[in-house]
């Protein structure tokens, strides 16, 4: 594919150049024709997607290609100029038939589309490559066309080459091409220095057509460049707009300064952590999303103290519903007496545990879980949990966890034993009520 695309670009340059300047690279051109003829034949055996189905049967593949792209590929691959010349003799019409090779540019358009869809390539680079390719190829064609007009008039005194002395003895073909290309870019950029201008009516008509074409080309390039330049700015403007609305709302409602700061901080963090969020997976099919989430979070959940010894199927089931969430410093995750709707597994950061009176008891960090008493035993939380730093958590909905527990009784029992062990590690002198919670969990396990 890369070889035929590169040769398509070569054809786009060499074809018009050969007609305008009568300079043909015959061996290279024949080799290029041979490659495209071979590629056309191979297309009859190349599996393809048709109507959303990947077709591999040889007969269907051949018929699909025959009824879609074969005609254009055949016209582009065959040396039509040589066939016409051998049939009707050497003529301008026969040479013009060689322009059918420009149909090979279909390969280039396909490559550009693939580059822009390829997530491994920078999108801006792919678009700039497309715009630059279109600009240079069209400029080359316009230069060849302008020189061909002088050739068609045999470079007489009514042509621009004679009038401005651009066809003198001793000049090379590249001197001629550079003069035509210079006219093209001065016309394309609307600079128009006046040192090279059309002289006869044919040249003036050609120039008018080129001007109209260049207006569209300029609009196309400027439009695409504007989109590239403002794409990042649009997200910034959207963020600023949301931030302004939030501040205006809180100002109107008389929200306290501490809550204002927390809301603003949350919005900033949400923007900064967009790459960490799993929302983008909502665009994937459910089974693909579940497999990705399982591959991301299964090992993290399995390493939590709460799930030590649990079966692989149990951890796999809850990991498919897990998602990442960030908790700001100085935020309350849960209060004593509440029933949690989610289980929080701490990935990073520090959370302090407080009793019902607001007295700090101890701190927990990576690997600890919050909300397990409600999730596993349906008990209200015995303690309050307050974030000290920015906390990164893996969140599992309680409904999903309970469903997994119902399907994996042994793993549910093992998780309850692990929770009981964590409670027994708490100093009963520091927290006398822990003994009562241990007794409640034991009763739940034996029930």
HUMOKA-V317873 format. One record per helix or strand. SS is the DSSP state (2 for helix, 1 for strand). FROM is the first residue (numbers start at 1). LEN is the number of residues. If there is no record, write none. Layout:
ss:SS from:FROM len:LEN
ss:SS from:FROM len:LEN
This chain:
ss:2 from:2 len:20
ss:2 from:26 len:20
ss:1 from:48 len:3
ss:1 from:53 len:3
ss:2 from:58 len:9
ss:2 from:70 len:8
ss:2 from:80 len:9
ss:2 from:92 len:26
ss:2 from:123 len:30
ss:2 from:160 len:4
ss:2 from:173 len:16
ss:2 from:201 len:53
ss:2 from:257 len:16
ss:2 from:274 len:3
ss:2 from:279 len:5
ss:2 from:286 len:18
ss:2 from:305 len:3
ss:2 from:312 len:8
ss:1 from:323 len:5
ss:1 from:332 len:3
ss:1 from:342 len:7
ss:1 from:351 len:4
ss:1 from:360 len:5
ss:1 from:369 len:2
ss:2 from:372 len:6
ss:1 from:384 len:4
ss:1 from:391 len:7
ss:2 from:398 len:10
ss:2 from:409 len:16
ss:2 from:434 len:13
